């Protein structure tokens, strides 16, 4: 039986790089929906809903438009959303450099968790599965100079929590408990499990 096509519902360069670890052929489509949330208090349901909405927006937009990549049949749409959470509060993408500095100061010396919700949506049956993966990250006590230098050099405005862990060394990170790829934004082990559960055949 021929495998369904894989559609990655993300323009994140990190997710596009990581998905190559499990599938060699896939297409990329940007989800078109407002990711704004009404609460800064974290619950699993919030991030699961965002991930599912991304997948559904890709399916619905392309079914209606009839243009671009045909995904109204024979596809698995994979979407993900990642958040940084400290003391029950969501740290999304910073608004500007000052906001990035603020976030890193608040994360300094503390343990937070990075959570990704991943959705696999079957375009034929409309059945979906959404799973949550959490990784706990402990920062070193960061000096203000180190934080400002990082924000200036790395421009982390497109990253939840104002940082990319792949850019940080031991001067930033004290400990990681869990899946490192999840912190980067795409837990490939979990995605592979979900695809197998959905009927995808890894040869």
N, C-alpha and C positions, 0 to 999 in steps of 0.2 A: 504494500500500500504506500502510495506516494505521500511524503510529508507535506503538511501545509506550509505556505510561505510565512516567513517571520517578518513582522513590522515592528520596529522600535519607535515608540511614540515619544521621542525625545531628541533634542538637538544638542544635548550635553556631550561635549567631546570626551568626557570621562566615561560616560555610559556607552558611547559608540566604541570606545577602545576596549572596554571590559567585555561587552557582548561577544566580541571576536574570540574570546576564550572558549565559548561554548557552541557558537554557530558561525559558519564561514560565510553564508549567504543571507543577507537580510536587507530590507529597505528602511529608510528613515523618513518619518512623517512628523511634523510638529503638531502637537495638540493645540487646539484653539479654544481655550476657555479661561475664565478669570480665576486665577489661583488664590485670590484674596480670601482669607478666613476671618471670621468675626470675633474670634477669641484668641487670646494669647496663652490660654490654659491648655495643656496637652491632654489629649485622649487618643487611644488607638483608633477610634472611629473617625476622628478628624483626618488623619493621614491616610487611612484606608479609603475614605471617601474621595480625597483628592486624587489618589492613584487611579481609582476606578473611573472617575470623571474624565481623566486624561485619555484613557483608552476608549471610552464611549464617545468622546468628542471627535477623535480620529475616525472612528467607525461612522458616526452620524454625518460628519462633514463630507466625507468622501462618497458616501452613499447618495447624498443629496446632490452634490455638485456634478458627479459623473466625470470628473476630471482628475488628472494626476494619476497616482498609483491606484489601481483597482483593488480595493480591499473589502468589497462587499461579499466575497466568498473565498473559501479555501485559504484562510489566514489565521494566524495567531498574532494578536496585537499585544505587545508587552509594554507596559508603562510603569513608571516608578516615581515616587516622591520621597525626598529625604529631609529630615529636620534635625536640628540640634536642640536638646532639651536639658535645661538646668533648673533644678528645684521646681519641676512641674511647669515651667514656662518655656514657650517655643521661641527659639532664636532662628529667624528666617534669614533671608539675604539682607545685608546692610543697605541702608539708603544711600550712604556716602562714606567717605573715609572716616569722618568723625564717629559715625555710627559703628563702623567696623572696629575702631579703636575701643569704643565703649564695650562692645561685646567681648572682645578678647580680654579686656581688663576684668570683666565679670567672670569669665571662664578661668582666669589665671588661678593656679593653685587648687583647683577644685576638680571633682569628678562629675562629668555630665554623661548623657548617653546620646548616641546618634542613632536615629531610627529611620529605616527605609520601609515603605510599603510598596510591594510589587504586585502588579495585576497581570494575569494572562487571560485574554479574552478571545474566545472562539467566534470568528465573524459569521460562521454558518449557524451555529446553534444559539449564539448570544450568551452562552454559559461563560461565567467568569470565576476565577479564584483570585483572592487577594490575601497576601500573607505579610506579616510584619516581622522584621529582623532588627534586633537592638544590639549595639556594641557600646561598651562603657570605656570612656577615654578620660584619663587624668592628666591635666596640664601641670607643668612645672610652675613655680612662682615666676611669672614673666615680668621683666622690667618694662617700664614705659618706653624706654628707648628701643628695646627689642620689638615691642608691639608696633610702634610707629614705623620702624624700619621695615618690618614685614608688610604692613599695609601699603606703604609707599612702593615697595619693590614688586610685590605679588599681585596687587590690585584685586583683592578677594571679594569684590562686590557681587559676583555671580555665585557665591558659595554660601550655603546655610551656615550660620555661626561665624561667618567671616574668616573661614580658614579652609585650606585644602591640606589634608594630613600628609599627602604624598610630597608636599613641599616642605615639610617640617622634620627636623631632626630631634635628637635627644635634648637639645636646649629648650625645646618646646614641650615635648611629650614625655611624661613620666611613665605612663603605663597604658596599655590597650588590652581590654578584656573582651574578646569576641572576634568577629570577622572584620578584618581590615578593609576588604573590598566594600563592605557595607558602609564604612565611614566615607569611602570615596564616592559612594552613591549608587552602587549596583552589586548586590550580593549574588554572584554568579552561581554559587552552589545551590542556593534556594531557587533561583530562576530555573536551573536545570531540573531540579526535582519537580517543579510545577509543570514544566513542559512535558516531562515524562508522564506525570499524572493526567495531563490533558490529552495524551496520546501521541506525542511527538516521538519519533524513533531516532535515537542517537546511534549511529552505526559505529 
